[in-house]
Amino acid sequence: MTSTARPRAAAAADGDWDAYIDDFAAQIPDIFDAILEHTEGYPGIKAPDIKDHIVAHQATACSYFRTIPDATVKDLQKALRVQEAFQRLLDEAS
């Protein structure tokens, strides 16, 4: 990397931002730390001021595309479960 190179991480959430960061801390803290430990001043996912640090260093995307803009991840997961159950029902009826 050159002296001007900067590591980047990108994420998108379709729910509450605080809960999203809390989930990172609870479910994948080692991965989150491994990605961001090389950034300047990173305090670690367990630090009390982690959310302030993230907000201070985040950038808004200049563009963003969602294939199904009115559906959340939970909506899509539910739709897939319904589709799988429906297919099983059709298979059993055959």
Salt bridges, closest charged atoms under 4 A:
ASP18 OD1 - LYS51 NZ 3.42
ASP22 OD1 - LYS51 NZ 2.85
GLU37 OE2 - HIS38 NE2 3.36
